[in-house]
Amino acid sequence: MIINNFNKWFTKLKVGQKISFGYAISLGLVIVGTVSGLGMTHYYQYQAQAIEEDALEEYQLLTRLQIDLLQIRARENEFLLLLQKPEELKKQYIIFLQYHSDFKQAWEDFEESEGATKGEENELPGEAEGRRRFIHKYGDLTETYLKNLDELLQKINLAEFKLENTKKVRTQLQKFDENPASLQMNGFSEDLIELIKFADTEYDMAQTTMEYARKLQLQIIVIILLLSGVIALVLKVATTRAIAYPIQTLTKISQQTIRESNFDLQVPIKSDDEVGVLSSSFNQLITRVKELLEQQQEANDKLELINHTLEQTVADRTKELTKKNEILLKVVKELHDTQAHMVQSEKMSALGQMIAGVAHEINNPVNFVHANLDYIDEYTQSLLQLIHAYQQNYPNPSQVVQDVANTIELDFLMEDLDKIINSMKVGTNRIRDIVVSLRSFSRLDEAELKAVDLHEGIDNTLMILNHRLKAQAHRPIIEVVKEYGELPFVECYAGQINQVFMNLLSNAIDALEESAVNNKKLTIWINTQLSKEKENYILITIADNGSGIPEDIRAKLFDPFFTTKPVGKGTGLGLSISYQIITEKHRGRIWCESAPSQGTKFMVEIPVSSLC
């Protein structure tokens, strides 16, 4: 009867009320059971903790007494051995005084606390009586022993010990060891060990009690959890019947509707709770979806007719847009190439103007210095002749003149002066050669086609790059091997051809710097000859023994803005502009041959004359 009434009452509840009721029953049982278990075990844990703290405090005090006494007796014996070592004796004496003070304090604490007891009800049988006997037995003896020890320390005064007092101090120490109080203290440690054993046993008993309390607490919690699980299972069955079964029916109908596209199905409604409301809403939804599908089918029929008409229009427009896109891509490519060429042209034009300006500014003062060096040489020789004449006519100058000659090292000055002037001439000649190379490389006055010596352009480029060919901290010198053939003058744009030489040689140097390992010999080969494949064509080859270029990168070398160098070091325009200069400006060709670990070789082929 009670179960039937409960089922009727439970089925009338809402879904949320049913779930809340189950959670409340389970949670209430867990809380009541857990609080009861904790209350029962708290009593045992409190008693065990009191015994544990009492035993631990007593054990620490007894251990302290034992350690301090043993240290005092051990230091007494060391004093006899260290009488011949005053410094070491004083150090040990300081340590002895510390243990002596600690022992006094420990004994006072032991007497005041009677062994750190907190109540005889927490102690083992006979433990309290044993402590009282120990204090009664050794109380006066300990006081006497400490008193005698203090008197001994005052007499021998080891802090100011001297070697002449060795015999006297040894006698006093031996006499103290034979003192009855000192001999009787030997039994102090043995009885103290018995008290320590009581403390250990008491601590073990507290640990056992604590472990029992933990087991009891665990057992109570496990029982409560099992009981909660049984109640939760009963509530699950009731909840399943009231909630899960209707939901499963709803789920089955919905899946069948989707699978079979059958919108005539309806879910049976057996309750007025949330599940019943959900089933009713689902039935309405199916009916509405059926109506919408019918409307959509009508719309699809109309759209199919419209789409058929639009397909031809879209195809025509797509074809037209494709043609326009092809034209636009071609224009974009031309703009892209033009932009790259303009950027490089502006850069090289600015570089040429700067080089020409620098060369002009350097050339004037250098010419002035170089021209005056001949006069300085002539004047110097005249002065040296005058000094020789003085030395021959006045072989014994005054002491003042002799001192000045010695101070300025006249003989060395006369010998080294010619060398200095000759070095200055060599330096100015070198600067003039560099200026000529800079002006020749820039070729600002040669914007039109002109017959030039290609070897001169290569040599001028090498002179500009000479500082990069020298040995560096991370690599050896880069050797340049020239294999020049007999070439006629070539009709070309000299400045642009020099620009190509600069790009190819700079890239070769970069490649060698990246592959410089294990003192590897670095070499660049430059070969010029008449082309064997085409008549009236020149073939220039620039090769290096660097690490080479992989196939996938070699295919993109002449693409604008393509570079393998870090950001800020390369623009990706050098080879692209070089390609345009050779192929478009000079109707030649440029290509690369390379393989990993086998170096790189660039070949340039141009006609001797623009009429070829």
matplotlib code that plots the C-alpha trace (Angstrom):
import matplotlib.pyplot as plt

x = [0.0, 2.8, 4.7, 1.6, 0.9, 4.5, 4.4, 1.2, 2.6, 6.0, 4.4, 2.5, 5.8, 7.4, 10.7, 12.8, 11.0, 11.6, 15.4, 15.6, 13.9, 16.4, 19.4, 18.0, 17.6, 21.0, 22.8, 21.0, 22.0, 25.6, 25.8, 24.1, 26.2, 29.5, 28.9, 28.0, 31.2, 33.4, 31.9, 32.5, 36.1, 37.0, 36.9, 39.5, 41.6, 41.7, 42.8, 45.5, 46.7, 47.1, 49.1, 51.2, 52.1, 52.9, 55.1, 56.9, 57.6, 58.9, 61.0, 62.6, 63.4, 64.9, 67.0, 68.2, 69.4, 71.1, 72.9, 74.1, 75.5, 77.3, 78.9, 80.0, 81.7, 83.3, 84.7, 86.2, 88.2, 89.3, 90.8, 93.4, 94.4, 94.5, 96.7, 99.6, 97.5, 96.3, 94.5, 92.5, 91.9, 90.3, 88.0, 86.8, 86.4, 84.0, 81.9, 82.1, 80.7, 77.7, 76.8, 77.3, 74.9, 72.4, 72.5, 71.8, 68.8, 67.5, 67.7, 65.8, 63.1, 62.9, 62.5, 59.9, 57.8, 58.4, 59.2, 56.7, 53.7, 50.2, 48.2, 48.8, 45.6, 47.4, 50.6, 51.7, 51.5, 54.6, 55.8, 55.0, 56.4, 59.6, 60.1, 59.6, 62.1, 64.6, 64.2, 64.5, 67.5, 69.5, 68.2, 70.8, 73.5, 73.0, 73.1, 76.3, 77.9, 77.2, 78.4, 81.7, 82.0, 81.6, 84.2, 86.6, 86.1, 86.9, 90.1, 91.6, 90.3, 90.9, 90.0, 93.4, 95.3, 99.1, 101.5, 103.3, 100.0, 99.6, 100.6, 98.4, 95.4, 95.8, 95.9, 92.7, 90.9, 91.9, 90.9, 87.5, 86.9, 87.6, 85.1, 82.2, 79.6, 81.2, 81.4, 77.8, 76.7, 77.5, 74.3, 72.4, 72.5, 71.5, 68.4, 67.6, 67.5, 64.7, 62.7, 63.2, 61.9, 58.7, 58.4, 58.8, 56.2, 53.8, 54.3, 53.7, 50.5, 49.3, 50.0, 48.0, 45.1, 45.3, 45.3, 42.3, 40.4, 41.3, 40.1, 36.9, 36.3, 36.9, 34.5, 31.7, 32.1, 32.1, 28.9, 27.3, 28.4, 27.0, 23.7, 23.5, 24.3, 21.3, 18.9, 20.2, 19.6, 16.0, 15.5, 17.1, 14.5, 11.6, 13.0, 13.6, 10.0, 8.7, 11.1, 13.3, 10.7, 8.6, 11.7, 12.9, 9.5, 9.8, 13.4, 12.3, 9.5, 11.7, 14.5, 11.9, 10.5, 13.9, 14.9, 11.7, 10.7, 7.3, 5.7, 2.4, 3.7, 2.6, 4.0, 1.5, 0.9, 0.5, 1.3, 1.0, 4.6, 7.4, 7.8, 4.1, 4.4, 7.5, 5.7, 2.8, 5.2, 7.0, 3.7, 2.9, 6.4, 6.0, 2.7, 4.2, 7.3, 5.0, 3.2, 6.5, 7.8, 4.8, 5.3, 9.0, 8.3, 6.1, 8.8, 11.5, 9.4, 9.3, 13.1, 14.0, 12.4, 14.1, 17.5, 17.3, 16.9, 19.8, 22.3, 22.9, 23.2, 25.8, 27.8, 28.0, 29.1, 31.6, 33.3, 33.4, 34.9, 37.5, 38.8, 38.9, 40.8, 43.4, 44.0, 44.1, 46.7, 48.9, 48.7, 49.4, 52.5, 53.7, 53.2, 55.0, 58.0, 58.0, 57.9, 60.8, 62.9, 62.1, 63.1, 66.4, 67.1, 66.5, 68.7, 71.6, 71.2, 71.4, 74.4, 76.1, 75.6, 76.9, 80.0, 80.7, 80.3, 82.6, 85.1, 85.2, 85.5, 88.3, 90.1, 90.8, 92.5, 94.3, 95.7, 96.8, 98.6, 100.1, 101.3, 103.0, 104.8, 107.3, 108.1, 108.4, 110.8, 112.9, 113.0, 113.9, 116.7, 118.1, 117.9, 119.6, 122.4, 122.8, 123.1, 125.7, 127.7, 127.6, 128.7, 131.7, 132.8, 132.1, 132.8, 133.0, 129.8, 129.2, 127.7, 124.3, 124.1, 125.3, 122.6, 119.9, 121.1, 121.0, 117.6, 116.0, 117.9, 119.3, 120.8, 117.6, 115.5, 117.6, 117.4, 113.6, 112.5, 112.9, 110.8, 108.0, 107.8, 107.8, 105.0, 103.0, 103.4, 102.2, 99.2, 98.1, 98.5, 96.4, 93.7, 93.8, 93.3, 90.3, 88.8, 89.2, 87.6, 84.6, 84.1, 84.5, 82.0, 79.3, 79.4, 77.0, 78.1, 77.5, 73.7, 73.8, 75.2, 79.0, 81.8, 83.6, 86.2, 84.3, 87.5, 87.9, 84.3, 85.0, 88.3, 86.7, 83.9, 86.5, 88.4, 85.2, 84.5, 88.1, 87.4, 84.9, 87.5, 90.0, 90.2, 87.7, 87.5, 85.1, 86.6, 89.9, 90.6, 88.5, 90.8, 89.7, 91.0, 90.7, 90.6, 90.2, 90.1, 90.8, 87.6, 86.7, 85.1, 81.4, 78.7, 76.5, 75.1, 78.3, 76.7, 74.0, 76.5, 78.7, 75.5, 75.1, 78.8, 78.2, 75.1, 76.7, 80.0, 78.2, 76.0, 79.1, 80.8, 77.7, 77.5, 81.1, 80.7, 77.8, 79.7, 83.0, 83.8, 86.9, 89.3, 87.9, 89.7, 87.2, 87.5, 85.7, 86.5, 85.8, 86.0, 85.5, 85.5, 83.8, 80.7, 81.1, 77.4, 76.6, 78.7, 79.6, 78.5, 80.5, 80.2, 81.0, 81.1, 81.3, 81.5, 82.2, 82.8, 80.1, 77.4, 75.3, 71.6, 68.8, 66.6, 63.4, 65.2, 67.1, 63.8, 62.8, 66.2, 65.1, 61.6, 61.2, 61.4, 62.4, 65.3, 66.7, 68.5, 67.3, 64.9, 66.9, 69.8, 68.4, 65.6, 65.2, 65.7, 69.4, 69.0, 65.6, 67.0, 70.1, 67.8, 66.0, 69.2, 70.7, 67.5, 65.6, 68.3, 71.0, 69.0, 71.2, 70.5, 71.6, 71.2, 72.5, 74.0, 74.3, 73.8, 74.0, 77.7, 79.0, 79.1, 77.2, 77.9, 76.2, 76.6, 75.9, 75.8, 75.4, 76.1, 79.2, 77.2, 73.6, 73.1, 73.7]
y = [0.0, 2.4, 1.6, 2.2, 5.5, 6.6, 5.7, 7.7, 10.7, 10.4, 10.2, 13.5, 15.4, 17.4, 16.2, 18.7, 17.8, 14.1, 14.7, 17.1, 14.6, 11.9, 14.2, 15.4, 11.8, 10.7, 13.8, 13.9, 10.3, 11.0, 14.1, 12.5, 9.3, 11.2, 13.6, 10.7, 8.8, 11.8, 12.4, 8.9, 8.8, 12.2, 11.0, 8.2, 10.5, 13.2, 10.6, 9.2, 12.7, 13.6, 10.5, 11.0, 14.6, 13.6, 10.8, 12.9, 15.8, 13.3, 11.5, 14.8, 15.9, 12.5, 12.4, 15.9, 14.9, 11.8, 13.6, 16.5, 14.1, 11.9, 15.0, 16.3, 13.0, 12.6, 16.2, 15.5, 12.6, 14.7, 17.3, 14.9, 14.1, 17.8, 19.2, 19.4, 21.3, 24.5, 26.0, 22.9, 22.5, 26.0, 25.2, 22.0, 23.8, 26.3, 23.4, 21.7, 24.8, 24.9, 21.2, 21.8, 24.7, 22.7, 19.8, 22.1, 23.6, 20.2, 18.8, 21.8, 21.4, 17.7, 18.2, 21.0, 18.9, 15.5, 14.1, 16.2, 14.3, 15.6, 13.0, 9.6, 8.3, 8.5, 6.7, 3.1, 1.2, 2.0, 4.8, 7.7, 5.7, 5.1, 8.8, 9.7, 7.1, 8.4, 12.0, 10.9, 8.7, 11.2, 14.5, 15.2, 13.3, 15.4, 18.6, 17.4, 16.4, 19.7, 21.6, 19.6, 20.2, 24.0, 24.0, 22.0, 24.4, 27.4, 25.8, 24.7, 27.7, 26.1, 29.4, 30.7, 27.4, 27.5, 24.6, 25.0, 24.1, 20.8, 18.5, 20.3, 20.3, 16.6, 15.7, 17.7, 16.1, 12.6, 13.3, 14.6, 11.4, 9.3, 11.4, 9.3, 11.6, 11.3, 7.5, 7.2, 9.3, 6.3, 4.7, 7.9, 7.1, 3.4, 4.4, 7.1, 4.6, 2.7, 5.9, 6.5, 2.9, 3.8, 6.9, 4.9, 2.3, 5.1, 6.7, 3.3, 2.9, 6.4, 5.4, 2.2, 4.1, 6.7, 3.9, 2.2, 5.6, 6.0, 2.4, 3.0, 6.3, 4.5, 1.7, 4.1, 6.2, 3.0, 1.8, 5.2, 5.2, 1.7, 2.6, 5.8, 3.7, 1.3, 4.3, 6.0, 2.7, 2.6, 6.2, 5.5, 2.8, 5.0, 8.0, 5.8, 4.7, 8.2, 10.1, 7.8, 5.6, 8.5, 10.2, 7.0, 6.7, 10.3, 9.6, 6.5, 8.3, 11.2, 8.9, 7.0, 10.2, 11.4, 8.0, 7.3, 10.9, 10.0, 13.1, 11.3, 9.7, 11.0, 10.5, 9.1, 11.5, 9.8, 12.6, 16.3, 16.9, 18.4, 15.1, 15.3, 18.9, 18.1, 15.2, 17.5, 20.2, 17.5, 16.4, 20.0, 20.4, 17.4, 18.7, 22.1, 20.6, 18.6, 21.8, 23.6, 20.7, 20.8, 24.6, 24.1, 21.5, 24.0, 26.6, 24.2, 23.5, 27.2, 27.6, 24.8, 26.5, 29.8, 28.1, 26.5, 29.9, 31.4, 28.7, 29.8, 33.4, 32.5, 30.4, 33.3, 35.8, 33.3, 33.0, 36.8, 37.2, 34.5, 36.5, 39.7, 38.0, 36.7, 40.2, 41.6, 39.0, 39.9, 43.6, 42.9, 40.9, 43.7, 46.2, 44.0, 43.6, 47.3, 48.1, 45.8, 47.2, 50.8, 50.1, 48.5, 51.2, 54.0, 52.2, 51.8, 55.3, 56.7, 54.4, 55.5, 59.2, 58.7, 56.8, 59.4, 62.2, 60.4, 59.7, 63.3, 64.6, 62.1, 62.7, 66.4, 66.3, 63.1, 64.7, 67.7, 65.5, 63.3, 66.3, 67.9, 64.6, 65.2, 68.7, 67.3, 64.6, 67.2, 69.5, 66.6, 65.5, 69.1, 69.3, 65.9, 67.2, 70.2, 68.0, 65.8, 69.0, 70.2, 66.8, 66.7, 70.3, 70.3, 66.7, 67.8, 69.8, 71.5, 69.4, 71.1, 70.1, 66.6, 66.2, 67.4, 64.9, 62.1, 63.1, 63.0, 59.9, 61.8, 58.7, 56.7, 59.8, 60.3, 56.6, 56.2, 59.5, 58.2, 55.1, 57.2, 59.4, 56.3, 54.7, 57.9, 57.8, 54.2, 55.0, 58.0, 55.9, 53.2, 55.8, 57.2, 53.6, 53.0, 56.4, 55.5, 52.1, 53.7, 56.1, 53.4, 51.1, 53.8, 54.6, 57.4, 59.0, 55.8, 55.4, 54.5, 51.5, 51.6, 49.2, 48.4, 46.0, 43.5, 42.5, 46.1, 46.1, 42.8, 44.1, 47.3, 45.3, 43.1, 46.2, 47.5, 44.1, 43.7, 44.4, 41.4, 39.1, 39.5, 37.0, 37.5, 36.2, 33.4, 32.5, 32.5, 34.7, 34.2, 33.5, 34.8, 32.8, 34.7, 32.7, 35.5, 34.7, 37.0, 39.0, 41.8, 45.0, 44.3, 46.8, 47.0, 49.2, 49.3, 50.5, 47.8, 45.0, 46.1, 45.9, 42.2, 41.5, 43.1, 41.0, 37.7, 38.3, 39.5, 36.4, 34.2, 35.8, 35.4, 31.7, 31.1, 32.9, 30.7, 27.5, 28.5, 25.5, 23.6, 26.0, 25.1, 26.8, 29.4, 30.1, 32.1, 31.3, 33.9, 32.6, 34.5, 33.2, 33.3, 31.1, 27.8, 27.4, 30.8, 32.8, 36.4, 35.8, 36.1, 33.6, 34.8, 32.1, 33.0, 29.9, 29.2, 26.1, 26.9, 24.6, 24.8, 25.5, 22.9, 22.2, 23.7, 27.0, 27.1, 27.1, 30.4, 32.3, 34.8, 35.5, 39.1, 39.5, 35.9, 35.6, 33.0, 35.7, 37.0, 40.0, 43.2, 41.6, 40.8, 42.3, 39.5, 42.0, 41.4, 38.3, 39.4, 42.7, 40.9, 38.6, 41.6, 43.4, 40.3, 39.0, 42.2, 44.9, 42.8, 40.0, 37.4, 34.7, 33.9, 30.6, 28.7, 25.2, 23.9, 20.9, 20.6, 20.4, 20.9, 24.7, 27.1, 28.3, 31.3, 31.7, 34.9, 34.9, 38.2, 39.2, 41.1, 43.7, 44.9, 44.1, 40.3]
z = [0.0, 0.9, -2.3, -4.5, -2.8, -3.2, -6.9, -7.5, -5.6, -7.5, -11.0, -10.3, -9.7, -12.5, -14.0, -12.1, -8.8, -9.3, -10.0, -7.0, -4.7, -5.7, -5.2, -1.8, -0.4, -1.6, -0.5, 2.9, 3.7, 2.7, 4.9, 8.0, 7.7, 7.1, 10.1, 12.4, 11.3, 11.8, 15.2, 16.3, 15.1, 16.4, 20.0, 19.2, 17.2, 19.9, 22.5, 20.2, 19.3, 23.0, 23.7, 20.6, 21.6, 25.2, 24.0, 21.4, 23.9, 26.5, 24.0, 22.8, 26.4, 27.3, 24.1, 24.8, 28.2, 26.9, 24.0, 26.2, 29.0, 26.4, 24.8, 28.2, 29.2, 25.8, 25.9, 29.4, 28.0, 25.0, 27.3, 28.5, 24.8, 23.7, 26.6, 24.2, 21.6, 23.3, 20.3, 19.6, 23.3, 23.5, 20.5, 22.2, 25.5, 23.9, 22.5, 25.9, 27.6, 25.2, 25.9, 29.6, 29.6, 27.5, 30.0, 32.9, 31.2, 30.0, 33.6, 35.0, 32.3, 33.1, 36.8, 36.3, 33.9, 35.5, 32.1, 30.1, 31.4, 30.7, 32.6, 33.9, 32.2, 28.8, 30.0, 30.2, 33.6, 35.6, 33.4, 35.8, 38.7, 36.8, 36.1, 39.7, 40.8, 38.2, 39.5, 43.1, 42.4, 40.3, 41.4, 44.2, 42.3, 39.2, 41.2, 42.9, 39.6, 38.0, 41.1, 41.1, 37.3, 37.7, 40.4, 38.2, 35.3, 37.5, 38.7, 35.4, 33.4, 30.0, 28.2, 29.4, 29.4, 29.1, 28.5, 31.8, 33.6, 31.7, 34.5, 37.1, 34.8, 33.9, 37.6, 38.3, 35.4, 36.4, 40.0, 38.8, 36.8, 40.0, 41.9, 43.3, 41.8, 38.3, 38.6, 39.7, 36.6, 34.5, 35.6, 34.6, 30.9, 31.4, 33.4, 30.9, 28.1, 30.0, 30.1, 26.4, 25.7, 27.7, 25.5, 22.3, 23.4, 24.3, 20.9, 19.2, 21.2, 20.1, 16.4, 16.8, 18.3, 15.4, 12.8, 14.4, 14.3, 10.6, 9.8, 11.7, 9.9, 6.5, 7.4, 8.4, 5.1, 3.0, 4.6, 4.1, 0.4, -0.2, 1.4, -0.7, -3.8, -3.1, -2.5, -5.7, -7.7, -6.4, -7.4, -10.8, -11.5, -10.5, -12.5, -15.5, -15.5, -15.1, -17.4, -19.5, -21.1, -22.4, -23.7, -25.4, -27.1, -28.3, -29.6, -31.4, -33.2, -34.1, -35.6, -37.6, -38.9, -40.1, -41.5, -43.4, -44.1, -42.7, -41.3, -40.5, -37.3, -33.9, -30.4, -27.8, -24.8, -21.4, -18.9, -18.3, -17.2, -19.3, -21.3, -22.2, -23.2, -25.3, -27.0, -27.9, -29.3, -31.3, -32.9, -33.8, -35.2, -37.5, -38.8, -39.5, -41.2, -43.5, -44.5, -45.2, -47.3, -49.5, -49.9, -50.6, -53.3, -55.2, -54.9, -56.2, -59.3, -60.0, -59.3, -61.6, -64.5, -63.6, -63.2, -66.6, -68.1, -66.1, -66.9, -70.4, -69.3, -66.6, -69.1, -71.6, -68.8, -67.5, -70.9, -71.3, -67.8, -68.5, -71.5, -69.5, -66.7, -69.1, -70.4, -66.9, -65.7, -68.7, -67.9, -64.2, -65.1, -67.4, -64.6, -62.2, -64.5, -65.2, -61.5, -60.8, -63.7, -62.5, -58.9, -60.0, -62.6, -60.1, -57.6, -60.1, -61.5, -57.9, -57.3, -60.5, -59.7, -56.2, -57.5, -60.1, -57.5, -55.0, -57.7, -58.7, -55.1, -54.4, -57.7, -57.2, -53.8, -54.7, -57.9, -55.9, -53.4, -56.2, -58.1, -55.1, -54.2, -57.0, -55.6, -52.1, -53.4, -55.2, -52.2, -49.9, -52.0, -52.0, -48.3, -47.9, -50.3, -48.1, -45.0, -46.7, -47.6, -44.0, -42.7, -45.2, -44.5, -40.8, -39.6, -36.0, -35.3, -31.9, -29.1, -29.4, -33.1, -32.3, -29.5, -31.9, -34.6, -32.0, -30.7, -34.2, -35.3, -38.4, -40.1, -39.9, -40.9, -44.1, -45.0, -44.3, -45.9, -49.5, -48.6, -47.1, -50.2, -52.5, -50.4, -50.6, -54.4, -54.6, -52.4, -54.5, -57.7, -56.1, -55.2, -58.8, -60.2, -57.9, -59.0, -62.7, -62.0, -60.2, -63.1, -65.7, -63.8, -63.5, -67.2, -66.7, -70.0, -72.0, -72.0, -75.7, -77.5, -77.7, -78.5, -75.3, -73.9, -71.6, -69.9, -68.7, -67.2, -65.4, -64.0, -62.8, -61.1, -59.4, -58.1, -56.6, -54.9, -53.9, -50.2, -50.2, -51.7, -48.9, -46.0, -43.2, -39.6, -40.6, -44.0, -46.0, -49.0, -52.1, -55.1, -58.6, -61.6, -64.9, -68.1, -70.6, -74.3, -77.2, -77.6, -80.0, -78.8, -78.1, -79.0, -75.8, -73.0, -70.9, -67.7, -67.8, -68.7, -65.7, -63.6, -64.7, -63.8, -60.4, -59.6, -60.7, -58.8, -55.7, -55.7, -56.1, -53.1, -51.0, -51.9, -51.0, -47.6, -46.8, -47.6, -45.9, -43.6, -42.5, -44.2, -47.7, -50.5, -52.1, -55.8, -58.5, -62.2, -64.9, -68.5, -71.7, -75.2, -78.6, -78.6, -80.3, -80.9, -82.4, -84.7, -83.7, -80.1, -76.9, -74.0, -70.4, -67.6, -63.9, -61.7, -58.0, -55.8, -53.3, -52.0, -55.2, -55.8, -55.5, -58.6, -57.0, -56.3, -59.6, -61.5, -59.7, -59.9, -62.5, -61.0, -59.8, -56.0, -55.4, -53.0, -50.5, -48.4, -45.1, -44.9, -45.4, -47.2, -50.6, -52.7, -55.3, -58.2, -59.1, -61.3, -62.6, -63.9, -65.2, -67.2, -68.7, -69.6, -71.4, -73.1, -73.9, -74.2, -75.8, -77.5, -75.7, -73.1, -69.5, -67.7, -64.7, -64.2, -60.6, -58.3, -54.5, -53.3, -56.9, -57.1, -59.4, -62.9, -64.6, -68.4, -70.4, -74.2, -76.1, -79.7, -80.7, -82.6, -82.3, -85.9, -85.3]

ax = plt.figure().add_subplot(projection="3d")
ax.plot(x, y, z, "-o")
ax.set_aspect("equal")
plt.show()
